């Protein structure tokens, strides 16, 4: 009789442990789901590499175009003779003030994509950007490859903490983001879109970011003039001395050729 009682007690104890175990597992799964909201999306990394054409849009696969459209990202406009001037600002090399002077003299609005250290060290330059009507975009706090930041919350912080600091200083939110290094995945596009951002890529760029390999103003001028096309989103790096020196001529010559420089806020409108 005693043996039977012990067996019955064991069954009840096991059932109780089993229920607790199931609750614990269920809770862990729930927590995992909460921290992996984008786990169902592909995190395959893509690099924004372009096959350039002379005065014509780059060749972009249809699958990439579909992904851009799905997650509110763009790289080119459909408005004829429109241009969008954008600069990436990872660090300051002494040329941004001159660039801002040229933009002001030519009544051109641009977009500057900044990082956390840039905002911290160059607050007055960023203030000029804001006060002179330019867009200041999010380039993340630390400029990581976004797909390589596999923790959703950590990736969100790379974006939201920069915006928080920017808003504290200037009273406005960032609404455009440029993925560092042009590296992205479906997951990172979805996450950025859910945070309210428009991801901005580009349809023209050239190797202007390496300050040790500048090829002179003549080369820079030809690169840009040969690369522009209707609806072009130009990516330039403000660390380039060549870019700063030719910008005034480039703007004037492109305007003379019938192009109109527009703000990202006007994208897609006539």
Secondary structure, DSSP 4 states (H G I P E B T S, - for coil): -HHHHHHHHHHHHHHHHHHHHHHHHHHHHHHHHHH-TTTTS----EE---EEETTEEEE--HHHHHHHHHTTEESB--STTEEEEEEEESS--S-HHHHHHHHHHTT---EEEE-HHHHHH-HHHHHHHHHTT-EEEE--SS---GGG---HHHHHHHHHHHHHHHHHHHS----EE--GGGEE-HHHHHHHHHTTPEEE--SB--S-S-GGG---HHHHHHHHHHH--TTEEEEEETT-HHHHHHHHHHHHHHHHTT-EE--GGGTT--
